[in-house]
Amino acid sequence: MRTAVGVGVWICALLFTLTTYTFTDDHFDRISRARQIARYGELPFRDFFDPGYFLTEFVSAAVQRVAGDNLLGEMILTSVFIATGALVVLLLLRRVAPSAVSVAVVTALVIVASPRPYDFDKFFFYPLGLLLCWRYIDRRTVGSLVLLAGTAVIGGMFRYDNGIFIAIGALVAIAAVHLGEGPTMVRRAGVFAAACIVWAIPYLVFLQMTAGISDAAGQMIDYARREGARTRIAEVPTDVFSDLRIEPLPPPPSDRVQVRWAPAADAERPQLEARYRLHDGVTRGDPADRTWLYRIADASQVNLRALIDDPRVADTHLVDRATAQLTEQESLTRRVHRAIPLLGRWNVSWSASGAAGLLYYVFVGVPLIAAVMALARSMPIAERARILTAAAMALPVAVFILRDPIVARLGGAVGPVAVAGAWLWSQLRTSWAAKAAAGAIIVTVIVATGFDVAPSRLTRVIRQASMSPPSTTLVLEREETALTGYLRRCTQPDDRVLAAWFVPQLYFFSGRAFAGGMVVTFGGHWSEPARQHRIVAKLKSEQVPVVIFHDDGSEFRAAFPIVDDYLRANYAAAGPMGPYHVLTRNGRAPGC
């Protein structure tokens, strides 16, 4: 029965992740680096600057090599990691939650709060590290400690701070379980440290043979320093409730249908729109795809069937082609909301950022309270050690991971704090104050995550993710789609491009490598003079016919004056393209 429940939770978490899956520009910061590895054989730290996403990029690169030039493999990879992380949380909750109902509720909350897909490593490795800490507490064997050390190192290879947080939990577990056994505590801490070094040797040798350990460490440290300053890591959220509103629920949306017109419809599209009662049309994706989203005034089966069967209509979306009926125009969650008596008439308007700000204090307060209670109450040594370990991992994760924008980072940090919170509930559940706090936390999690379950969306996203070349409608804005088309038409597949702002998705969708070892430029990362000279040297050695600035490029010039001087000396303005300014290499015009 327990195995069946575990399998069910894994499947539910996988389906939820796939159904709510969204690609963002931050995700392509990893994906485009991985493409550079898979397509060009480049290596992080040596060939391009890297924050320390080593295994994240290599695993993604391996998937790209197997799955090809699409995003389906990445979608499945990250979803499987997230589903497995949810399963690990379930295993932890069974040890501390007071009932099957509380296990189910907390597990559901963890799944709902699951991370943005690119943070799959945090969601998986934090609970896994905690589970292995508890395994050592239960067994206290050297083998358990070696396995824990391996997890810390491998997690750190996905993202360096994963390893730090797991190591903190491991050292607290050793200290808590061997309290009063000084020599044993010191020996086991030494065994853990030595095991970490042994596990890390292949990684360190690889780094030394490619980029050099000192250079790789410098890139990671400098990135962490600048990113901490950029995201205001020392500040705590304020004005949590400033935008809280209770308003009448708006009416359901009007009927909509998406139409991809055949080329034969170009000359008579306005007449066809009038015939089928289509209005307020908006183009979707590349204009060359002829895809429009409309409001439809006549949603009868007769009209929809005629639209579907019209030879000038290549495809439709938001309509069931078999039954000639519109699919649900409103998400499942909103429809359930409308069905609730009384509450279904009202909408609590509270921004996700405001709710996330409140959850920041929950994520910090829960492990602190749990640790104090575990130290103050009489309980078996092993139980105290487990709770202290969960708190010791949850607290630094909350403090150092939950920074601006907090709403984007909650999911990755939720595992350890959920475990600590479940144990707190087991101790305080008879208190009305605890029940009120639990209810408020549940509501706040739902508001902060803003999840929107739309089962009909799943097949569309999978279809778009499996396209090769990838469908630009997944993430690109209209201007970025036009820019991608320009690069595909006017540069060669082996050319490189430098886009001087944060737009990592441009390289993946255009099928072009990023230049200068810089997949993005933001926050002053890699702008130290020595690194700017390195960027220039790499640009000189590469085939870079096009450089693109967002707006006038003043922010880039302020952060990278050495690189900017090189660009202005060797490139000429080719003119604006919407909000972008294109520069072309002196002596080489784009091939279009």
Phi, psi and omega in degrees: 000315181296323178294318180297320178296317178300316178297319178298318179296318180298315181295317179298317179296321179295313181295320178298316180297315180294321183290330181255012188294134177221130173273137179234167179297326178300323180297323182286346170300325175275314186297317182290326173297317180297322177297324179297325177287311186292321187270324189243358179071020180280162183235141177297151181076314182280311186259340174210151180291143188215140179280353183112032179263037193311295183288331175305316182287320182290323177294317178296321178297319178298319178296320179295323178295323182280312187275341180093193186277066177209182184249001183296318179299317178296320180297315180291316181304305184293324180293321178295318177299316182294317179298320179291324174299320177296322178296319178296320177299319177303316180298322178290317183296327178300337181276338189236333183287148187280345184204164178296326180295315180293325175299314181296316183295313182292320177299318178299318178297320179297318179294317178299322181272009184305155195283170165300143192307327183289348177263024181303327184294320177297313183299330181271311190283328179298308177296322180296317177299319179294318179301319181285332171299315180294327177297319177293319179301320181287320188260324179057041179253157178296323179300320177296323181290321179294319177297320178296318179297320178298320178295319178298317182290314181295317176300321178292335176285335172286319177200124195303324184285343172304314181296323180295314182294320178293322178295322177300313178300319181296316181293323176293320177299316179297314181295318184290322185278338180249023179300129183089356177243067188311304181300318179296318179301314181294318180296315182291324175297321177295320177298316179299314181297317180295320179295321177300317180297315181297314178301326186276348186304312180301320179295315181294321178296317178300313180299316182296325182280345182251285184265333189099133183299318184295320180292316179298315179297321179296319178298316180294316182295315180296321178297313181298320181295312181291322182292323176299319178291319182295321184265010174054059186295336182275354182264150177249155183296142174232171179054045182297322186255010187295333183248021179285124180223148172242117188226158175300143179291129180294158180294161178301152181292156177289162181294139181227156175213143177253133184233131169255111185281146173283157179305331181294345182272355187304317186283337186237021182301317179302321180292322178293322177298318179293320181299318184263012175061042178261133180212171181053046182288143178228131180290148179238125178073209182292127179305332180294342178283346178060038181254128183229143173254125184238156158274142182239123184279335181239099182262023179291156180298325180298312181293316181295320178297318178297320178296313182298319186276352181296125182295345178273001176254114182282324182196160176225159176220155184074016176220136177282111186291337181284319185257353183056045176231147177293143171285170182301129182270353182232146184295158179300319182296321180290323178294322176295319178302315181297333184280349181284125180303139179065301182297333181293351179269351188235150178239124175275110182266105179217123186296150177300325180291324177294315178296321179295325177298319176294320180295334175304314181290329175294315182295330177276319185287321183300309180294327178295313180296318179298318181295317180297315180294321179296324179284329186275332186266154176278125181198164177301149182303318183296319180295316178299317181298321180296316182290319178297324178294315178299317180293320182293331176277320184293321186294307178295329175300314180296315185291319187262340180266321184278084176231174187300129354276124186298322185301332181280348189244355184300315187301321181294334185262001194285332188303298183299321181290329177296321179293314178297321179293323178296321177294319177301319179298322179296334181270334190238007191296341179280349182277133177296326178297320179294321179295318179295318179296319179298317178297318179295322179295319180300312180298317182295321177299316181297318180293316185293321182284327178057033183294150184221099183277120178224090184305326181293341181286336187301309183296324180295315181294318179297319179297317180292320181293334182272355181291147175222115001293160186298150178287126181289346182289348183293323186214336188284141169284168184300317181295322179292326177297316178296321179294321177298316178299320178300314182293323178295322183281322195253359175232160180272155181304331181269358176289158174243160184226143172246114174254115193270053171196192183270093178211059185296336180293338182301320183291319182292313184286332178276344182072029180239147179283151173278151187255161174069012183071019186236103177282332177215157171231112178196157175063012181073012180296135178064026183262007175299145185308316181298322180285328175296319176297324177294321177298315180298316180299321180290320177300321180294331184271356186248165177264096187236087183283340188227135171235138184234131175251148172267128186060226185265001177077012183294324179295320178296317181297322180294325183272327186232064184296325181293315178294319181298320178299319179296316182296317183290335178279338188240358181228151179239148180293129177259358178112165180282156174223091187063233180277004186253154174240121184260132174245139178241150183297133177303129178087357177220111177272148176303152185279049177200000000 
